[in-house]
């Protein structure tokens, strides 16, 4: 049984999800050239058959993986039956080009390249499109639509935009990493949260997941993010939940001693759409899942575009800030605990490589600078949030600016630099806040000094322990940042107390 807060929280069918998704249009223009792919899956998961009919003659076709040709069984022009050869990631096409391509992929050989499959049930196969999707090399934007023909008992999980039952459109994207596509017999559900339909796939392994519990936890974590500005930032993300049990993948992050965690790892991938992968210890109870910050952190990333690696301290830092703020609004953290976690994190950032700047830490190759990457941006987010609230008497907040950014610019098809993102945020304000902070700290050796600001907020530090003072100059702003949402808190408590 699912404990949903209201009538808008329900599982959706694929048909109803497609209707909901038709409301959302992330890109204003549809390309004139449409390439139609039909993908048929062997019921035994041994092979994958693809027929691609192109909207115009294409002269260059490639896959993103350099090893893609090694899993090809056969390739031909389906208009002439003429065989086509492949070298690494490129096909050898006739000079006049082709309008139709037919090929067969050894799905098991392709799956063997994905280490993730080793811990999953053999009825589940994860294979990135980078290996099996051969597509034109575009001179101009093109629209790729993929229709899957699935055996009756098989499901499909992709990051792409759903346009019909088992039909998807591949959106322009930063291609930040290789997205997962999952074939097989796994639990597939669609969850409605404000502003979105989450397409959730729960992969299978031993021991089995408690499906209702995991779905309720995902809904709770997604609801956390709606407490920023009322809705989830992406209308239809792919959520892939990977069971790792007590495997070596189940480990603590941030250098802490190894110990079982409900969610040892998560990541966001922007590849033809937006995908969130969550690696879970399915043996843990609901209380541990609700208390884990990983999903809230990863979902918070979706409030920002994909920011270039050289400025990743901004995106990671915003997510660090929000995971603590949102879990407090949701009633999972007490305010003093949240501010203690923020203070502790800021201290780790301050002590991390004091000889380099945030941009220097994010540039890579800087041993020992990880905490500077994760917490410099959190300091910037805190400073910006307080500045906005103080100067507008609470009318403007980091939440409200990101809401405007979501309306204008998300989901984003391109890679953004940190300055481009912060400049866009400032363009939504009457007076710049973000770029002045960036210019002050981004290339400055050391760490943003948040001590005076914490003091003004009434976050008093004694022997590294936080005490909250309500008589401080900006204590009202501190309280507003972590203000409890009572309805969400009651709902979360019900989830924690309910035995599933």
C-alpha positions in Angstrom: 0.0 0.0 0.0 1.2 3.5 -0.8 0.8 6.3 1.7 0.0 9.3 -0.6 -0.7 12.8 0.8 -3.5 13.7 -1.5 -5.4 12.8 -4.6 -2.8 14.2 -6.9 -0.3 11.6 -5.6 -1.0 8.4 -7.4 0.5 5.8 -9.7 -0.1 6.6 -13.4 -0.5 4.3 -16.4 1.7 4.8 -19.4 -1.3 6.1 -21.3 -2.2 8.8 -18.7 1.5 9.7 -18.3 1.7 10.4 -22.1 -1.3 12.6 -21.8 0.3 14.5 -18.9 3.5 14.8 -20.8 1.8 16.4 -23.8 1.2 19.4 -21.6 4.9 20.0 -21.1 7.1 21.2 -24.0 10.7 21.7 -23.2 11.8 22.9 -26.6 10.1 25.6 -28.6 11.0 24.3 -32.1 10.6 20.9 -33.7 13.3 20.1 -36.2 12.1 19.7 -39.8 14.0 16.4 -40.3 12.7 13.5 -38.4 14.5 10.1 -38.1 12.3 7.2 -37.0 13.8 4.2 -35.2 12.0 1.0 -34.5 13.7 -1.2 -31.9 12.6 -4.8 -31.4 13.8 -6.7 -28.4 14.5 -10.5 -28.4 12.3 -12.1 -25.7 15.5 -13.9 -24.5 17.4 -10.6 -24.2 20.0 -12.0 -26.6 19.6 -9.6 -29.5 18.3 -6.2 -30.3 17.0 -5.4 -33.8 16.9 -1.8 -35.1 15.4 -0.3 -38.3 16.1 3.4 -38.8 14.3 5.3 -41.4 15.8 8.7 -42.0 13.9 11.9 -42.9 16.5 12.6 -45.6 19.5 10.8 -47.1 22.3 10.7 -44.5 26.0 10.4 -45.3 27.5 9.9 -41.9 26.4 7.6 -39.1 28.2 6.8 -35.9 27.8 5.5 -32.4 29.2 7.3 -29.4 31.1 4.3 -28.0 34.4 3.5 -29.7 33.6 -0.2 -29.2 30.2 -0.2 -30.7 31.2 -2.1 -33.8 32.3 -5.0 -31.7 28.7 -5.8 -30.7 27.2 -5.5 -34.2 26.1 -8.8 -35.7 24.9 -7.4 -39.0 24.3 -4.1 -40.7 22.7 -3.3 -44.0 20.8 -0.8 -46.1 17.3 -1.9 -45.6 16.2 -0.5 -49.0 18.7 -2.4 -51.0 19.9 -5.2 -48.6 23.4 -4.1 -49.3 25.7 -4.9 -46.4 27.4 -2.0 -44.6 30.7 -2.3 -42.7 31.6 -0.6 -39.5 34.9 0.5 -38.1 35.0 1.3 -34.4 32.2 3.9 -34.1 31.6 4.8 -37.7 29.8 3.1 -40.6 31.1 3.0 -44.2 28.3 4.5 -46.2 27.9 4.8 -50.0 28.7 8.3 -51.5 25.0 8.9 -52.2 24.1 8.2 -48.6 21.2 6.0 -47.3 17.6 6.5 -46.2 17.2 3.3 -44.2 19.5 1.4 -41.9 18.9 -2.1 -40.5 21.2 -3.7 -37.9 21.3 -6.3 -35.2 23.2 -5.9 -31.9 24.4 -8.7 -29.6 22.7 -7.5 -26.5 24.3 -9.9 -24.1 27.8 -9.0 -25.4 26.9 -5.3 -25.0 25.5 -5.9 -21.5 28.7 -7.7 -20.5 30.5 -4.3 -20.9 28.3 -2.8 -18.2 29.6 -3.8 -14.7 26.3 -2.9 -13.2 24.7 -6.0 -14.8 26.9 -8.3 -12.7 24.8 -7.6 -9.6 21.4 -7.6 -11.2 19.0 -10.4 -12.0 19.6 -11.9 -15.5 16.1 -10.7 -16.4 17.4 -7.1 -16.3 19.8 -5.7 -18.8 21.3 -2.2 -18.7 22.9 -1.1 -22.0 23.7 2.5 -22.8 22.5 3.9 -26.1 26.2 4.9 -26.7 26.8 1.3 -27.6 23.7 0.3 -29.6 22.2 3.5 -31.0 23.8 4.3 -34.4 22.6 7.7 -35.5 23.4 10.4 -38.1 26.1 12.9 -37.4 24.1 16.1 -37.5 25.1 19.2 -39.5 21.8 20.7 -38.4 19.5 19.8 -35.5 17.5 16.6 -36.1 14.6 15.0 -34.3 15.1 11.3 -33.4 12.1 9.3 -32.4 12.4 5.8 -31.1 9.6 3.2 -30.9 10.2 0.0 -29.0 8.5 -3.3 -29.8 8.6 -5.2 -26.5 7.5 -8.8 -25.6 4.4 -8.8 -23.5 6.2 -9.3 -20.2 9.0 -6.9 -20.8 9.5 -3.3 -19.7 11.7 -0.5 -21.0 13.3 2.4 -19.1 14.9 5.3 -21.1 15.8 9.0 -20.2 14.0 10.3 -23.3 10.8 12.3 -23.7 7.7 10.0 -23.9 5.5 10.8 -26.9 3.3 7.7 -26.9 3.2 4.1 -25.5 6.7 2.8 -25.7 7.6 5.7 -28.1 10.1 8.5 -27.2 11.9 11.5 -28.6 15.6 12.0 -27.9 16.0 15.6 -26.7 19.0 17.8 -27.3 21.2 17.5 -24.2 24.7 18.2 -22.8 25.5 14.4 -23.0 27.2 14.7 -19.7 27.7 10.9 -19.4 26.2 7.7 -21.0 22.6 7.3 -19.9 21.2 4.0 -18.9 18.6 2.1 -20.9 17.1 -0.9 -19.1 15.3 -3.8 -20.8 13.7 -6.7 -19.1 11.4 -7.7 -16.2 11.7 -5.1 -13.5 9.2 -3.0 -11.6 8.2 0.1 -13.6 6.0 2.8 -12.1 5.0 6.3 -12.8 4.6 8.7 -9.8 2.9 12.0 -9.9 4.4 14.8 -7.8 3.6 18.5 -8.2 4.9 19.6 -11.7 6.1 16.2 -12.8 5.6 12.5 -13.6 8.6 10.5 -12.4 9.3 7.4 -14.5 10.6 5.0 -11.9 12.3 1.7 -12.6 13.2 -0.6 -9.7 15.8 -3.1 -11.0 15.8 -6.6 -9.6 18.4 -8.4 -7.5 18.6 -10.6 -4.4 17.2 -9.9 -1.9 14.2 -8.3 -3.5 13.2 -4.7 -2.9 10.2 -3.7 -0.8 8.5 -2.0 -3.8 5.9 0.0 -1.9 8.5 1.3 0.5 11.0 2.3 -2.1 8.3 4.1 -4.1 7.1 6.0 -1.1 10.7 7.0 -0.3 11.3 8.3 -3.9 8.1 10.3 -3.7 9.2 11.8 -0.4 12.6 12.8 -1.8 11.0 14.3 -4.9 8.5 16.1 -2.7 11.4 17.6 -0.7 12.5 19.4 -3.8 9.0 20.8 -4.5 9.4 22.7 -1.2 11.8 25.0 -3.0 9.2 26.6 -5.3 6.2 24.4 -5.5 7.0 21.9 -8.2 9.6 19.5 -9.4 12.0 21.1 -11.8 11.8 18.5 -14.6 8.4 17.3 -15.9 9.4 13.7 -16.7 12.8 12.4 -15.5 13.9 8.8 -15.6 14.6 7.4 -12.2 16.6 4.1 -12.0 16.9 2.4 -8.7 19.7 -0.1 -8.5 19.9 -2.6 -5.6 23.3 -3.1 -4.2 22.5 -4.7 -0.9 25.7 -5.3 1.1 27.9 -5.3 -2.0 31.1 -3.2 -2.3 29.1 -0.4 -3.9 27.4 0.2 -0.5 29.8 2.5 1.2 29.8 5.9 2.9 30.8 9.0 1.0 32.8 12.0 2.1 35.6 9.8 3.5 33.6 8.6 6.6 34.2 5.0 7.9 32.5 2.3 5.9 29.1 1.5 7.3 25.8 0.4 5.7 23.8 3.2 4.2 20.4 3.1 2.7 21.5 5.1 -0.4 25.3 4.8 -0.7 25.5 6.6 -4.1 23.5 8.5 -6.7 24.2 10.5 -9.9 22.4 12.6 -12.4 23.0 12.1 -16.2 21.9 14.5 -18.9 21.9 12.4 -22.1 18.9 12.8 -24.4 16.9 13.7 -21.3 17.5 13.7 -17.6 18.2 10.6 -15.6 18.8 10.0 -11.9 20.4 6.8 -10.8 20.1 5.8 -7.1 22.0 2.9 -5.7 20.2 1.5 -2.7 20.8 -1.0 0.1 17.4 -2.7 -0.2 17.9 -4.5 3.1 17.6 -1.2 5.1 14.3 -0.1 6.8 12.2 2.9 5.7 13.5 5.1 8.5 17.0 4.8 7.1 15.8 5.8 3.6 13.9 8.8 4.8 17.0 10.0 6.8 19.4 9.6 3.9 20.2 12.8 2.0 21.4 11.3 -1.3 18.2 11.4 -3.3 17.3 14.9 -2.1 20.8 16.0 -3.2 20.5 14.4 -6.6 17.0 15.7 -7.3 18.2 19.2 -6.2 20.7 19.1 -9.1 17.8 19.2 -11.5 17.0 22.8 -10.3 20.2 23.8 -12.2 21.4 23.1 -15.8 24.4 20.9 -16.4 27.3 23.2 -15.4 30.7 22.6 -16.9 33.2 20.6 -14.9 35.5 23.5 -14.4 32.7 25.2 -12.4 31.1 22.1 -10.8 31.7 23.6 -7.4 28.7 25.8 -8.1 26.3 22.9 -9.0 27.6 20.6 -6.2 27.4 23.4 -3.7 23.9 24.4 -4.5 22.8 20.8 -4.1 24.7 20.5 -0.8 22.9 23.7 0.5 19.5 22.5 -0.6 19.7 19.0 0.7 20.0 20.4 4.2 17.5 23.2 3.8 14.9 21.0 2.2 15.2 18.1 4.6 14.6 20.6 7.4 11.5 22.1 5.7 10.2 18.5 5.3 10.6 17.8 9.0 13.4 15.2 8.6 16.0 17.5 10.2 15.6 19.7 13.2 16.9 23.2 12.4 19.8 23.0 14.8 20.9 19.7 13.2 20.6 21.2 9.7 22.7 24.3 10.7 25.2 22.0 12.4 25.6 20.0 9.2 26.0 23.2 7.2 28.6 24.5 9.6 30.5 21.2 9.6 30.4 21.1 5.8 31.6 24.7 5.4 34.4 23.9 7.9 35.5 20.9 5.8 35.5 23.1 2.7 37.5 25.8 4.6 40.2 23.3 5.6 40.3 21.6 2.2 43.3 22.8 0.2 43.5 26.4 1.6 46.1 27.1 -1.0 43.8 27.0 -4.0 40.6 28.7 -5.2 37.2 27.1 -5.8 37.8 27.3 -9.6 41.2 25.8 -9.0 39.7 22.9 -7.0 37.1 22.2 -9.6 39.7 22.2 -12.4 40.8 18.7 -11.5 44.0 17.1 -10.5 44.0 18.9 -7.1 44.5 16.2 -4.5 42.6 16.7 -1.3 40.4 19.5 -2.8 37.1 17.5 -3.0 35.4 19.2 0.0 36.3 22.6 -1.4 34.4 21.6 -4.6 31.4 20.5 -2.6 31.2 23.3 -0.1 32.4 26.5 -1.8 29.2 26.6 -3.8 27.1 26.0 -0.7 28.7 29.0 0.9 27.9 31.1 -2.2 24.3 29.8 -2.2 23.9 30.7 1.5 25.3 34.1 1.0 23.1 34.8 -2.0 19.9 33.5 -0.3 20.5 35.7 2.8 21.3 38.7 0.6 18.2 38.3 -1.4 15.9 37.9 1.7 17.5 40.8 3.6 17.4 43.4 0.8 13.8 42.5 -0.3 12.4 41.9 3.2 11.6 38.3 2.3 10.0 39.0 -1.1 12.9 37.5 -3.0 14.8 34.3 -2.1 17.1 31.8 -3.8 13.9 29.7 -4.2 12.1 32.4 -6.1 15.0 33.2 -8.4 15.4 29.5 -9.2 11.7 29.3 -9.9 12.1 32.0 -12.5 15.1 30.2 -13.9 13.1 27.0 -14.2 10.4 28.8 -16.1 12.7 30.3 -18.6 15.5 27.8 -19.0 14.9 24.2 -17.9 15.4 21.5 -18.9 18.5 22.9 -20.6 19.9 21.4 -23.8 23.4 22.9 -23.6 26.3 22.9 -21.1 26.4 26.1 -19.1 29.4 27.7 -17.6 29.2 28.9 -14.0 29.3 32.6 -15.0 26.6 32.0 -17.6 24.3 30.4 -15.1 24.9 33.1 -12.4 24.6 35.9 -14.9 21.2 34.5 -16.0 20.1 34.4 -12.4 21.1 38.1 -12.0 19.2 39.0 -15.1 16.0 37.9 -13.3 16.7 40.4 -10.5 16.6 44.2 -10.3 20.2 44.2 -8.9 22.9 41.6 -9.3 23.7 39.3 -6.4 25.3 36.2 -7.9 28.1 37.4 -10.2 29.5 39.9 -7.6 29.9 36.9 -5.2 31.4 34.8 -8.0 33.9 37.6 -8.9 34.8 37.9 -5.2 35.4 34.2 -4.5 35.8 32.0 -7.6 39.4 32.7 -8.2 40.4 33.7 -4.7 42.7 31.4 -2.8 41.0 30.1 0.3 37.4 29.7 1.2 34.5 32.2 1.4 34.4 33.5 5.0 30.9 32.6 6.2 31.7 33.2 9.9 30.3 36.7 10.2 27.2 35.8 8.2 26.5 32.8 10.4 26.8 35.1 13.4 24.3 37.6 12.1 21.9 34.6 11.4 22.2 33.6 15.1 24.2 30.4 14.3 26.6 30.6 17.3 29.5 28.2 17.4 30.9 26.9 20.7 33.6 24.1 20.6 32.4 23.3 17.1 28.8 22.9 18.3 26.0 25.0 16.9 23.6 26.9 19.2 20.8 28.9 17.6 20.1 32.3 19.0 16.7 33.9 18.3 17.8 37.4 19.3 20.4 37.7 16.5 20.1 40.4 13.8 19.0 38.0 11.0 17.5 35.2 13.1 14.1 35.7 11.3 15.8 35.0 8.0 17.5 31.9 9.4 14.1 30.6 10.5 12.5 31.4 7.2 15.2 29.5 5.2 14.4 26.3 7.1 10.7 26.9 7.8 8.8 23.7 8.4 6.1 22.6 6.0 3.7 20.9 8.4 1.8 18.8 5.8 5.0 17.3 4.4 6.3 16.6 7.9 3.1 14.8 9.0 3.2 12.8 5.8 6.8 11.8 6.2 6.2 10.8 9.8 3.3 8.6 8.6 5.7 6.9 6.2 8.3 6.3 8.9 5.7 4.9 11.4 4.0 2.7 8.9 5.1 -1.0 8.7 5.2 -2.2 5.1 
